[in-house]
């Protein structure tokens, strides 16, 4: 009975953290190998107020994640152009389901 109580107390949290970690590693490996198409990417625009910023000619590879309206996104590329940060993100539906 005590084992069931302890699993309820901490086990579920540990299991979900392990599953989320595994999902993130799989998604990162797919991104690194180029296992996505450009049509799947979502462009997120964020205004940036940086003095003396320059426009980037191409996108740069970056890692990160964000949650927006209950959906998790993995950053794939970023670029600063005309005082705006452009993030190309890939939706992570596996993590959203967890």
C-alpha positions in Angstrom: 0.0 0.0 0.0 2.9 2.3 0.8 4.5 1.6 -2.6 1.3 2.6 -4.4 1.1 5.8 -2.4 4.7 6.7 -3.1 4.3 6.1 -6.8 1.2 8.3 -6.8 3.2 10.9 -4.9 6.3 11.1 -7.1 6.3 8.3 -9.6 3.9 9.9 -12.1 6.0 13.1 -12.2 9.2 11.1 -12.8 7.6 9.0 -15.5 6.3 12.1 -17.4 9.6 13.9 -17.1 11.4 10.9 -18.6 8.9 10.7 -21.4 9.2 14.4 -22.2 13.0 14.2 -22.1 12.9 11.2 -24.5 10.5 13.1 -26.8 12.7 16.2 -26.8 15.8 14.1 -27.7 14.0 12.5 -30.6 12.7 15.8 -31.9 16.2 17.4 -31.6 17.7 14.4 -33.5 15.1 14.8 -36.3 15.9 18.5 -36.5 19.6 18.0 -36.6 19.3 15.4 -39.4 16.9 17.7 -41.4 13.9 15.4 -41.0 11.4 18.1 -41.6 10.2 20.2 -44.5 10.1 24.0 -44.7 6.3 23.8 -45.0 6.0 22.5 -41.5 7.8 25.5 -40.0 5.9 28.3 -38.2 7.3 31.8 -38.4 7.1 33.7 -35.1 7.9 37.4 -35.2 9.1 39.3 -32.1 9.9 43.0 -32.1 13.4 43.7 -30.8 14.7 47.0 -29.7 18.4 46.8 -30.1 20.5 49.9 -30.9 22.9 49.4 -33.8 21.5 46.1 -34.8 22.2 44.8 -38.3 20.1 42.8 -40.7 21.1 39.1 -41.0 21.3 37.8 -44.6 20.4 34.2 -43.7 18.8 32.2 -40.9 21.0 30.8 -38.2 20.5 27.4 -36.5 19.4 27.6 -32.9 18.0 25.4 -30.1 15.2 26.2 -27.8 11.5 25.6 -27.1 8.4 27.7 -26.3 4.8 26.9 -25.4 2.1 29.0 -27.0 -1.6 28.4 -26.5 -1.0 24.9 -25.2 1.2 23.8 -28.1 5.0 23.3 -27.7 7.3 24.5 -30.4 11.0 23.7 -31.0 13.2 26.6 -32.5 14.9 25.5 -35.7 16.3 28.8 -37.1 16.4 32.5 -36.2 17.2 35.8 -38.0 17.1 39.5 -37.1 15.7 41.7 -39.9 14.4 45.3 -39.6 14.2 45.3 -35.7 12.3 42.0 -35.7 13.4 38.6 -34.5 12.1 35.9 -36.8 12.0 32.4 -35.3 11.2 29.4 -37.5 9.6 26.9 -35.1 8.6 23.2 -35.5 5.5 22.1 -33.6 6.2 19.3 -31.1 3.0 17.4 -31.1 4.5 14.5 -29.1 5.3 16.7 -26.2 1.9 18.5 -26.5 0.1 15.2 -26.1 2.1 14.3 -23.0 
